[in-house]
C-alpha cells in the first residue's frame, strides 16, 4: 500500500525518492528498501490510462520479466498492486540507459561500443532462446548496460 510518511511516500516495503523517468503511461521513481536499503526503480502504472490491449501487453511483459533472469536484462524484483495502479519494482541501473551514457560522455570509443553491443546481443539471445522478440529497441531501453 502507498502511504505518505514524515520522510516521504512508501510503496510496499520501499521508501520512494525522486522521479527518474516517465512515459506515456507510467512514472519511474528511485526507491530504497526500508530494511535492506537496496536501491530499486519503481515503475508506477495507472491502469486506467491503459486500454484492454495495453493492459494485456503489460501483463505479458510482467510474465516474461518474472521468468527471465540474465545480467543484461533488467530484473523484476516485485509487483505491488493497488486499486487503479500497479508498481513494478525493478533493478536500479545507476548508470542509466545508453542514451544517458552517450549524452554524458559524447562520443563512444570503439571498445566501449563493442562491449555494449556484446551485452545487448547476450540479452537478445536470451530472449530469442525463450522464443521472444523485443520490438522496441532504442537507446532508452533498460537492458542492463552499466551495473
Helices and strands as residue ranges (DSSP letters): E 2-5, E 8-11, E 14-22, E 26-33, E 39-46, G 47-49, H 52-67, E 76-82, E 85-91, H 98-105, H 110-129
